[in-house]
Amino acid sequence: MNIHIAIISEQTLANLIPALMARPDVVYLVCSRQMAERRLEQRLARLLRHEAIAVEVRGDAPDVGLGDIHQYAYRLAEEIEAAHPGAAIVLNATGGTKLMSLGFVEAFRSIGANVIYTDTAHRRIEHLPDDSGAIHAPQPMHDVLDVPRYLAAQGFRFASAVSDDPGWRERAAGRKAACKYLGQNAALIQDFIGALNFLADRALSGGETLVVPLQAFNNVPWKKWAEAAAQLVRHGLLRWQEGSVEIEFVDSESARFLHGGWLEEYAWHTLKDNGACDARLGVTGTWESGSNSKNEFDVLASHGNQLLFIECKTLRHKEENDNTLAYKVDSLGQDARGLFGATWLVTAREPSPVLHERARQARIRILGPNDLPRLREQVKAWLETEK
């Protein structure tokens, strides 16, 4: 029998990842009175039980006074050893206060437990020296968190993702070439992308359903604009005759794609094509913290048990809205990924200096139109650091 002991803290991932890697029969969740009052053990208990791992909760552990902590930890060690003679016991010493961690390490070493520490930042599990003083090599993490599991650990109830629908994925594959054309050429056709976005918005009447499919540019598309329009016609996303100012959107989904959905698909395709463990587009759900706390994420990817959140924008940014946009992206990113992972803002129009500065302050990476042709290299670099 395999048993884990985990000391509860605000960082759920540090306890969840080793448990999902090892799949113990039982996890004892040790929770201080303060943590129990905040019910922080409940989320982890729910996640483990969902994975068919049994859970035992101990919610009265002291977190101050080394003598009291020692006494509690020794009693718990004796209880577990008596209830499960011969079991392989692992103490995860990552959570709790420093005093709790020290007290529990000493107590569980006395019964021969393996003591581990989750080094989430470096994607590995450290094994503390045993009684003989032998130091063991760290254990590399392997991927155990897809996007829904990661979000659940952060307190977000995953409801759905547009990219989970097989029919949508089939249609997205059919327009993938057009998607890549727009991404690879965004810097050259920024104005065309902006004009098309505006016309698509009018065609959709600001909603999701195609209402007025026939629209018109201010001028006849020529040179780069004409080439781009012809590409979209070739892929069945648009109707247009060379020399005409008029265009016709084919259907609601194509109009939404040309309204800006292509940028999300471009990011999603790039993550999928380059080996992300899990990538989802159009993720919706609610936060545990409130009944009206619904959110939607453009693109999320999990890899190396860390999360990448990508917000996509195709509209030209107004300077007065840059602060709001940066705050929203930063807040959503921090809530979704916690201490680890990354937040990117990907835009098909050149971001303003104000937005660049706000993003720098919030440690958000901005990828503008000049960066889109090299999005693959950016994604690969992130994936390699998340191993």
Order of alpha helices (4+ residues) and beta strands (2+ residues): beta-alpha-beta-alpha-alpha-beta-alpha-beta-alpha-beta-beta-beta-alpha-beta-alpha-alpha-alpha-beta-alpha-beta-beta-alpha-alpha-beta-beta-beta-alpha-beta-alpha-beta-alpha
